[in-house]
Amino acid sequence: MEIMLILLGVFVGILSGFFGIGGGTVSVPILLYMGFGIKEAIGISVVQMLIGSFSAFLIHRKQQVYDACEMKYFGFGGILGAIIGGYLVKVLNATILEWFFLSLVTFTLIRLFLSNPEPENKEIINRPLYILIGAGIGIFSGMLGVGGSILMTPILVSFLGFPLKKASAVGLFYVIFTSISSFVTLSYLGMINFKAGALMALGSFAGIWVGIWLMHKMHVKHYKRILVIFYVIIFAITVNKLILG
């Protein structure tokens, strides 16, 4: 099981760096198939996201992909939202959480499919709006053990005029804030398997460097197609788990 968790961390890390996701969209369904319960899987994924997202931040900062001083306002809102979502995990049953997860992926897939990878309008800079968006996404993040970037990226591209690759990078930066908040909250509630989470994080630390390198090498139009396909796969995996058990 230990080796499987490390390899899963490497795999999730590569996808995380490439797609700009926290990793919960991949790790939670796979951890469910490995025999973990939904709440334990959420806790493990939060540990992996915390390490992976911070590694990505260091890489993107060096490459000057975005201005962290502006983008941090998404994170400030995300901290509050993730705390609320973390407590909702404690009071909601597993089935409700799983259907929330499915709804999240469905919405993201539709928004991403309709979006233009090359922005047609000027990028919107509005700090109060950033905080509001971050808080709303943070609630889903805290509830579902996902970093929130699979909602963040389509919103930034579709509504705020961000280029797709920049939006993906900002989405992963946002995960730092939500994962810290979720980690503290879920730790306090006794819902994190620290050993399993650390093993996944170890693999993720290595994989995320590869994923970011691959993202920058790919043309944006091809990148969008692969991103949509990725979300379709996550959608299919989650539906299969919910319907067939």
C-alpha positions as CSV (number, residue, x, y, z in Angstrom):
1,M,0.0,0.0,0.0
2,E,2.9,2.4,0.8
3,I,4.4,2.0,-2.6
4,M,1.0,2.5,-4.3
5,L,0.5,5.7,-2.4
6,I,3.9,7.1,-3.5
7,L,3.3,6.2,-7.1
8,L,-0.2,7.7,-6.9
9,G,1.5,10.8,-5.6
10,V,3.9,11.0,-8.5
11,F,1.0,10.5,-11.0
12,V,-1.2,13.1,-9.3
13,G,1.7,15.5,-9.1
14,I,2.4,15.3,-12.8
15,L,-1.3,15.9,-13.6
16,S,-1.4,18.7,-10.9
17,G,1.5,20.6,-12.5
18,F,0.2,20.1,-16.0
19,F,-3.4,20.9,-15.5
20,G,-3.0,23.4,-12.6
21,I,-5.2,21.4,-10.3
22,G,-4.7,20.6,-6.6
23,G,-4.9,16.9,-7.3
24,G,-8.1,16.0,-5.3
25,T,-10.0,15.6,-8.5
26,V,-7.8,12.6,-9.3
27,S,-6.7,11.3,-5.9
28,V,-10.1,11.2,-4.2
29,P,-11.8,8.8,-6.7
30,I,-8.6,6.6,-6.9
31,L,-8.3,6.5,-3.1
32,L,-11.9,5.4,-3.0
33,Y,-11.1,2.5,-5.3
34,M,-8.1,1.7,-3.0
35,G,-10.5,1.1,-0.1
36,F,-10.4,4.4,1.7
37,G,-13.6,6.0,2.8
38,I,-14.7,9.3,1.3
39,K,-13.8,11.4,4.3
40,E,-10.4,9.7,4.8
41,A,-9.7,10.1,1.1
42,I,-10.4,13.9,1.4
43,G,-8.0,14.2,4.3
44,I,-5.2,12.4,2.4
45,S,-5.7,14.5,-0.7
46,V,-5.5,17.7,1.4
47,V,-1.9,16.8,2.6
48,Q,-0.9,16.0,-1.0
49,M,-2.3,19.3,-2.2
50,L,-0.5,21.3,0.4
51,I,2.9,20.1,-0.6
52,G,2.3,20.0,-4.3
53,S,0.8,23.5,-4.6
54,F,3.6,25.1,-2.7
55,S,6.2,23.3,-4.9
56,A,4.3,24.7,-8.0
57,F,4.3,28.2,-6.5
58,L,8.1,28.2,-6.2
59,I,8.4,27.1,-9.9
60,H,5.9,29.7,-11.2
61,R,7.5,32.4,-9.1
62,K,10.8,31.8,-10.7
63,Q,9.3,31.8,-14.2
64,Q,7.2,35.0,-13.3
65,V,4.0,33.5,-14.7
66,Y,1.7,35.7,-12.5
67,D,1.9,38.5,-9.9
68,A,1.4,36.8,-6.6
69,C,0.7,40.2,-4.9
70,E,-2.6,40.4,-6.9
71,M,-3.5,36.8,-7.0
72,K,-3.2,36.3,-3.2
73,Y,-6.7,37.9,-2.8
74,F,-8.3,34.8,-4.3
75,G,-6.5,32.9,-1.5
76,F,-7.6,35.2,1.3
77,G,-11.2,34.5,0.3
78,G,-10.4,30.8,-0.1
79,I,-9.2,30.5,3.5
80,L,-12.5,31.6,4.9
81,G,-14.5,29.5,2.5
82,A,-12.4,26.4,3.1
83,I,-12.9,26.6,6.9
84,I,-16.7,26.6,6.3
85,G,-16.5,23.7,3.9
86,G,-14.3,21.7,6.3
87,Y,-16.9,21.9,9.0
88,L,-19.6,20.9,6.5
89,V,-17.7,17.7,5.9
90,K,-18.2,16.7,9.5
91,V,-22.0,17.1,9.4
92,L,-22.9,15.9,5.9
93,N,-23.0,12.2,5.0
94,A,-20.7,10.6,2.4
95,T,-23.3,10.2,-0.3
96,I,-24.1,13.9,-0.3
97,L,-20.3,14.7,-0.6
98,E,-19.9,12.4,-3.5
99,W,-22.8,13.9,-5.4
100,F,-21.4,17.4,-4.7
101,F,-18.1,16.2,-6.1
102,L,-19.8,15.0,-9.3
103,S,-21.7,18.3,-9.7
104,L,-18.5,20.2,-9.3
105,V,-16.8,18.3,-12.1
106,T,-19.9,18.6,-14.4
107,F,-20.0,22.4,-14.0
108,T,-16.3,22.7,-14.7
109,L,-16.4,20.5,-17.8
110,I,-19.2,22.6,-19.3
111,R,-17.5,26.0,-18.5
112,L,-14.2,24.8,-19.8
113,F,-15.6,23.4,-23.0
114,L,-17.4,26.8,-23.8
115,S,-14.4,28.9,-22.9
116,N,-11.8,30.5,-25.3
117,P,-8.2,29.6,-24.4
118,E,-7.1,33.0,-25.9
119,P,-8.9,35.8,-24.0
120,E,-11.0,38.1,-26.1
121,N,-11.5,40.8,-23.4
122,K,-9.0,42.6,-21.2
123,E,-8.1,40.8,-18.0
124,I,-10.2,42.1,-15.0
125,I,-8.3,43.2,-12.0
126,N,-10.6,43.6,-9.0
127,R,-9.4,42.7,-5.5
128,P,-12.8,42.6,-3.8
129,L,-14.1,40.4,-6.6
130,Y,-11.1,38.1,-6.2
131,I,-11.9,37.7,-2.5
132,L,-15.6,36.9,-3.2
133,I,-14.8,34.4,-5.9
134,G,-12.1,32.8,-3.7
135,A,-14.5,32.4,-0.8
136,G,-17.2,30.8,-2.9
137,I,-14.8,28.3,-4.4
138,G,-13.2,27.7,-1.0
139,I,-16.4,26.3,0.4
140,F,-16.5,23.6,-2.2
141,S,-12.8,23.0,-1.7
142,G,-13.1,22.5,2.0
143,M,-16.1,20.2,1.6
144,L,-14.7,18.0,-1.1
145,G,-11.0,17.8,-0.5
146,V,-10.2,19.4,-3.8
147,G,-8.0,22.5,-4.2
148,G,-10.7,24.5,-6.0
149,S,-8.7,25.1,-9.1
150,I,-11.0,23.0,-11.3
151,L,-13.6,25.7,-10.6
152,M,-11.1,28.6,-10.5
153,T,-9.5,28.0,-13.9
154,P,-12.8,28.1,-16.0
155,I,-14.0,31.1,-14.0
156,L,-10.8,33.1,-14.7
157,V,-10.8,32.2,-18.4
158,S,-14.6,32.6,-19.0
159,F,-15.4,35.6,-16.9
160,L,-12.2,37.5,-16.0
161,G,-10.2,37.3,-19.2
162,F,-7.2,35.3,-18.0
163,P,-5.2,33.3,-20.6
164,L,-5.7,29.6,-20.1
165,K,-2.2,28.6,-18.9
166,K,-2.0,31.6,-16.6
167,A,-5.4,30.7,-15.2
168,S,-4.1,27.1,-14.5
169,A,-1.1,28.4,-12.7
170,V,-3.1,30.9,-10.6
171,G,-5.6,28.0,-9.8
172,L,-2.7,26.0,-8.4
173,F,-1.5,29.0,-6.4
174,Y,-5.0,29.3,-4.9
175,V,-4.7,25.7,-3.7
176,I,-2.0,26.8,-1.3
177,F,-4.5,28.9,0.7
178,T,-7.4,26.4,0.6
179,S,-5.2,23.4,1.4
180,I,-3.6,25.1,4.5
181,S,-7.1,26.1,5.7
182,S,-8.5,22.6,5.1
183,F,-5.5,20.9,6.6
184,V,-5.8,22.9,9.9
185,T,-9.5,22.3,10.1
186,L,-9.5,18.6,9.2
187,S,-6.5,18.0,11.5
188,Y,-8.4,19.6,14.4
189,L,-11.4,17.4,13.6
190,G,-9.2,14.2,13.5
191,M,-10.0,13.4,9.9
192,I,-6.5,13.1,8.4
193,N,-4.4,10.0,7.8
194,F,-1.0,11.6,8.2
195,K,1.1,8.6,7.1
196,A,-0.9,8.0,3.9
197,G,-0.9,11.8,3.2
198,A,2.8,12.1,3.7
199,L,3.5,9.2,1.3
200,M,1.4,10.8,-1.4
201,A,2.9,14.2,-0.9
202,L,6.4,12.7,-1.3
203,G,5.6,11.4,-4.7
204,S,3.7,14.5,-5.6
205,F,6.7,16.8,-4.9
206,A,8.7,15.1,-7.7
207,G,5.8,14.7,-10.1
208,I,4.7,18.3,-10.1
209,W,8.0,19.6,-11.6
210,V,7.5,17.3,-14.6
211,G,3.9,18.4,-15.1
212,I,4.7,22.1,-15.2
213,W,7.5,21.6,-17.7
214,L,5.1,19.7,-20.0
215,M,2.4,22.4,-19.7
216,H,4.8,25.1,-20.9
217,K,5.9,23.0,-23.8
218,M,2.4,22.5,-25.2
219,H,0.5,24.9,-27.6
220,V,-2.5,26.4,-25.8
221,K,-5.1,25.0,-28.2
222,H,-3.9,21.5,-27.7
223,Y,-3.6,22.1,-24.0
224,K,-7.3,23.1,-23.8
225,R,-8.3,19.9,-25.7
226,I,-6.4,17.7,-23.3
227,L,-7.8,19.6,-20.3
228,V,-11.4,18.9,-21.5
229,I,-10.6,15.2,-22.1
230,F,-9.1,15.1,-18.6
231,Y,-12.3,16.4,-17.0
232,V,-14.4,14.0,-19.0
233,I,-12.3,11.1,-17.6
234,I,-12.8,12.4,-14.0
235,F,-16.5,12.7,-14.7
236,A,-16.7,9.1,-16.0
237,I,-14.8,7.7,-13.0
238,T,-16.9,9.5,-10.5
239,V,-20.2,8.5,-12.1
240,N,-19.1,4.9,-12.3
241,K,-18.2,4.9,-8.6
242,L,-21.5,6.5,-7.6
243,I,-23.8,4.3,-9.8
244,L,-22.0,1.0,-9.6
245,G,-20.5,1.4,-6.2
